[in-house]
Amino acid sequence: MSVRNIILIVAALLMTVGTAMLARDWLNNQRPAPQVAAPAPKVEGAMVLVAASDLPAGTLLLDKHLRWQIWPSKAVPETYIMKPETENGPDPIQDTVGAVVRKGIATGEPVTRGRILKPGDRGFLAVVLRPGYRAMSIQVTPTSGISGLVFPGDRVDLILTHSVPRGGKERRASETILTNVRVLALDQTINDQSGEARIFKNATLELTPKQTEMLTVLSEIGRITLSLRSLAKDEDEFERLVNSDDPLAEGDPTRGLTHTWDTEVSRLLWEPTGANLDTVQVSRGKETEELKFRRR
């Protein structure tokens, strides 16, 4: 290859490279310059306590029901609950937990002092009660009260232990009188957030008017014991409760169906003759015969 041809090839390569560089620079100049996002304006205001979800009237406030939201400082009324500037003082959320909503609060709406009632406030228990129900207190002991491990909102059964005349002797028996009864308060406490067991002397229960009459009679018959129930009635319902944020529907207290005699728990006791037996007269023409059947 001659020198002239080599020079032409080198010149052609240089022109190609130069043209490519010029084209790249031209294309870069045609692209719009990247826009830098302007910093978001700083919102100044106070942190106000608001509802994290819709809170119907009668809701017992928990931590999950409340959150902080910024609010313009010039538009914060005195009835709003504001977050303190320092963390050394009392926590307004913990002070509000355990209160009950007197008037419904929508999501994001401020929780004002006039729309909630705290334990001890006048009318507090009347708001906690469901329509048509009554509140009634009974005395309990550390044993009958499950050693202080019952908290407001739990469900219990009421078991009566008493003496029953049967077969000419005094028999001891226990029977479940009411099931699925909601505990409203223990002594003067309605807040169940501490999680600490505490021995109490009185339990306030939510009952129908008829059941309050029953409980009044029960206290005169014998000794009443509380039996703590599970949150769910079966495994399927318990699984749904664990994996869902939806609360279980409030069940109604009902009459119990079971009882236990003293002879069923002690092998040293015998049933009196004729106890738990029903007598039936059978007539065949002019003949009459008495048959005895064990009562189920």
C-alpha positions, 0 to 999 in steps of 0.5 A: 500500500502506498504512502498516499493511500495510508494518509487518505485512510488516516484522514478519513478515520479522523474525519469520522471520529470528529464528526461523531464527536460533534454529533454527540455534543449537538445531541447533548445540547438539544436535551433539556437540562435536568430539573432539580426538585425544589425543597418542600416548604417547611410546614410550621405548626403544633402536633395535635392528637387526632383519630387514626380511624373512625371512632364511633360513640362508645369506643374505648380508646386504645393506642392504635386509635390515636396518632399525632398530626401537624396543625397550623399553630394559629388554628389550634383551639384550647380544647385540642390535645397537643404534643408537649415540646419535651418528652419529660412530661406526661404522655398525652396518648397514655393519658387518653388511653382508657377514655371512651368516645362520647360523640363519634370522631372521624379519621384525622379529626382532632380528639377534643376534651369535650368528645371523650370521657375519662374514668371517673368523669360523670356519665362515663359508665353510661357511655360504655354501656351498650343500649339496653344493658345495665351495669351491676357490681358484685363483690369478689375475693382473690380466689373468685376473681382469678387472682386479679388476672381479669381486666376490663373488656374481658368476658367471664362466666358466673358460677354459683356454689351453694347447698341444695336439699336433696334426699333428706340431706344437704348437697353441695353443687355448682352451676354456671348461671350466666356465660359470656358476661362483659367486665366493665370495670374493676373497683374504680379502674377501667384502663386495661393498658398497664397489663399488671395484675391487681387484686380487686374487691368489686367487679362491675358487669354488663347485664340485661335488666333481667340478668341484674335481677338474677344476680341480685338473687344469686348473691343471696343464695351462695358464693359467686365465682368468675371464670375467664373465657377465651376471646374466641369460641373455637380454633377457627374464630381464634385464627381469624382474630389473630390474623385480622384487625377486625374485632369480634362481634360483641356477644350477649350474656346467656344462661348457663346449661351445666351443673356439677354435684358434689358426688361428681368430684369426690369419690368419698360421697354417695348419692342419697337414696332416691336422689336424682330419681324421677318417679313415674306411675304406670297404669295397666287396667286396674293395676298401677305401678311406680317406676323410678328412672335416673334423672339425666 
